[in-house]
């Protein structure tokens, strides 16, 4: 009996690919070529499964060109690259990699918050340019983190991790907004208080976004929301590009409507809105919140485990949809 045919769409750890080869006939991409949608569809035409990394769009057009495809395992917790409805209608299973990146991403979110509040990028550029010649009382004076109010929009696993770091590590007052309120025990663990979105934006000293991207969450933060924030406040986005209106944010930063921003994700990434590249009061990182070797290995391993479990009949470990089985 022949092995199922699998496409690994981007370069991943070679030993994970070797493990997949024990179970599947694998076509991989060690050169990490970014395929066009047409090239991806051509490679999936004869494949039973795929391991993707979040940058490959799986939609109705692609699915129509891949009649054998049964499962797509995303090496990411987010799956906004999946048209879930189209996949479900086509009988294609989708999976993601939750949990394994929660603490690492929360670490990074808090690091980005600290770098933003304390103006680390601005001050490093200043130093490297040879401009530091004397001390002054207000040189790169930022805002405090300890004892301030932390507002979190999106209180899933990662949001809760950031809340715990803020409340227990830095004595922050934590407020949050979410589609649904947390159970009282979780609120107590995070020392977090549920508030409306507008109240959060008006009162928080630091706002962190950790919401999944959906059509409903598109531009959760736009010009109107930025206008509600304190001029001394900071905004951090570790969620997904499109959660923030990057053009409106660039204007708000340039005009001093908010103090600073820290962004790990962008609309249309890897392209970045040019306005964000010309303002000094923003920390920019290239979507690396989960980028530690242990975490990325765990993500790749879970994606591989989903493929193995699916094809050996156990079913997916971390499904994102429930397509009908034929």
GIPE-V952172 format. One record per residue. N is the residue number from 0. OMEGA is omega in degrees with one decimal (none if undefined). NEAR is the number of other ideal C-beta (glycine too) atoms within 8 Angstrom. Layout:
# GIPE-V952172
n={N N}
omega={OMEGA OMEGA}
near={NEAR NEAR}
This chain:
# GIPE-V952172
n={0 1 2 3 4 5 6 7 8 9 10 11 12 13 14 15 16 17 18 19 20 21 22 23 24 25 26 27 28 29 30 31 32 33 34 35 36 37 38 39 40 41 42 43 44 45 46 47 48 49 50 51 52 53 54 55 56 57 58 59 60 61 62 63 64 65 66 67 68 69 70 71 72 73 74 75 76 77 78 79 80 81 82 83 84 85 86 87 88 89 90 91 92 93 94 95 96 97 98 99 100 101 102 103 104 105 106 107 108 109 110 111 112 113 114 115 116 117 118 119 120 121 122 123 124 125 126 127 128 129 130 131 132 133 134 135 136 137 138 139 140 141 142 143 144 145 146 147 148 149 150 151 152 153 154 155 156 157 158 159 160 161 162 163 164 165 166 167 168 169 170 171 172 173 174 175 176 177 178 179 180 181 182 183 184 185 186 187 188 189 190 191 192 193 194 195 196 197 198 199 200 201 202 203 204 205 206 207 208 209 210 211 212 213 214 215 216 217 218 219 220 221 222 223 224 225 226 227 228 229 230 231 232 233 234 235 236 237 238 239 240 241 242 243 244 245 246 247 248 249 250 251 252 253 254 255 256 257 258 259 260 261 262 263 264 265 266 267 268 269 270 271 272 273 274 275 276 277 278 279 280 281 282 283 284 285 286 287 288 289 290 291 292 293 294 295 296 297 298 299 300 301 302 303 304 305 306 307 308 309 310 311 312 313 314 315 316 317 318 319 320 321 322 323 324 325}
omega={-177.5 178.6 171.8 -178.8 -173.8 171.6 170.3 -163.4 178.0 176.8 173.7 -177.0 -175.9 -179.1 175.5 175.7 178.6 178.4 177.2 -178.8 176.8 -175.8 -169.2 165.8 -167.8 163.3 -178.4 -173.5 -174.7 177.2 178.5 177.3 175.4 -177.3 171.3 175.9 179.6 178.8 177.4 180.0 179.6 -179.8 -179.8 -174.4 -178.2 -176.5 176.5 -178.9 179.7 170.1 -178.2 -175.9 177.5 -179.0 178.4 -178.7 177.8 -175.4 -174.4 -179.2 178.6 -177.7 179.5 178.9 -176.5 -172.3 -179.2 -171.5 -178.4 -175.9 171.5 -178.0 -177.9 175.7 -178.5 173.8 176.0 178.8 176.9 169.9 177.5 162.3 -170.9 -179.9 179.4 178.8 -179.7 179.2 180.0 -179.2 -178.0 178.7 170.8 175.4 176.4 -176.6 178.1 173.3 -172.3 -179.1 -173.0 -172.8 178.3 -179.8 175.7 174.6 -176.1 178.1 179.2 175.5 179.3 174.8 -178.3 179.2 -180.0 -177.1 -175.9 170.7 -174.7 -179.3 178.3 -174.8 177.9 178.5 178.9 179.7 -177.8 179.6 178.3 -176.9 -176.8 -179.0 -179.9 174.2 170.3 -170.7 -176.7 -177.8 179.6 175.3 -178.5 -178.5 179.0 171.8 -180.0 176.5 -179.0 -179.8 179.7 176.5 -178.0 174.8 -173.9 -171.6 171.0 -175.1 -176.4 177.1 177.8 177.6 177.5 178.3 179.8 178.7 -179.1 -175.3 -174.4 -177.0 -172.5 176.9 -179.3 168.0 -174.7 170.4 -178.3 172.5 -174.8 176.8 176.9 -177.3 176.9 172.5 -178.4 -179.0 177.7 176.3 -179.6 179.3 -178.5 -174.3 -172.4 -179.9 179.2 177.4 174.0 -176.8 -178.2 178.4 178.3 -177.6 -178.3 -170.3 -173.8 171.4 179.8 -179.6 179.3 -178.3 -179.1 -177.9 174.9 178.8 172.4 174.4 -179.2 -178.0 178.2 -179.5 170.3 174.9 175.8 -176.4 -178.2 -179.4 178.5 179.3 178.4 -173.4 175.6 175.0 177.8 -172.8 173.6 179.1 179.0 177.3 172.0 -175.4 178.5 170.9 -177.0 173.7 178.3 169.8 -173.1 178.8 178.7 178.8 179.3 178.4 -179.6 178.1 -178.8 -176.4 177.6 178.6 166.3 -172.1 -172.6 176.8 173.4 -172.5 172.9 -177.1 -170.3 172.0 176.9 -178.0 15.7 172.6 178.9 179.7 -175.0 178.3 179.1 -178.9 -176.4 177.5 -176.6 -169.7 176.2 174.7 -175.2 175.6 -170.0 175.1 -174.3 -174.5 -180.0 -168.9 160.1 -177.7 179.6 -177.7 179.3 175.6 178.9 178.1 178.6 180.0 179.1 176.0 177.2 179.1 177.1 178.6 -178.7 -177.7 179.7 -174.5 175.9 171.5 179.5 -176.9 -176.5 -178.4 -176.9 -176.1 173.2 175.2 -178.4 179.3 177.3 177.9 179.4 none}
near={2 4 7 11 13 15 13 13 12 11 7 12 8 7 6 12 13 8 9 15 8 5 11 12 8 11 10 9 11 7 5 7 5 5 10 6 9 6 8 12 12 8 11 13 10 5 14 10 17 15 16 14 11 10 7 12 7 15 8 9 8 13 13 7 10 11 6 9 14 10 16 15 16 17 14 10 9 11 12 8 11 11 9 10 6 11 16 12 8 10 9 13 12 16 16 11 15 9 7 9 14 11 7 12 14 13 9 14 16 11 8 15 15 10 11 16 13 10 12 10 10 10 10 8 9 10 9 6 6 5 6 6 3 4 4 5 5 4 7 8 6 8 11 7 12 7 7 11 11 16 16 16 15 12 13 9 8 13 15 14 13 16 16 13 12 13 15 6 7 9 6 12 9 15 16 17 12 12 2 4 5 13 5 6 6 9 13 7 8 14 10 14 8 10 10 6 9 7 9 15 12 9 9 14 12 16 15 15 15 14 11 10 12 7 4 4 10 9 8 11 13 10 9 6 11 14 8 8 14 8 8 7 12 15 15 15 14 14 11 10 11 9 15 16 10 14 8 11 14 13 11 12 15 9 6 7 10 15 10 14 14 15 14 12 11 13 9 6 10 6 6 10 12 6 11 15 8 7 10 5 9 13 12 9 10 7 9 8 13 12 7 7 5 7 12 11 10 11 14 12 9 13 14 13 9 14 16 10 11 15 12 7 4 5 7 11 9 11 10 10 9 4 11 5 4 3}
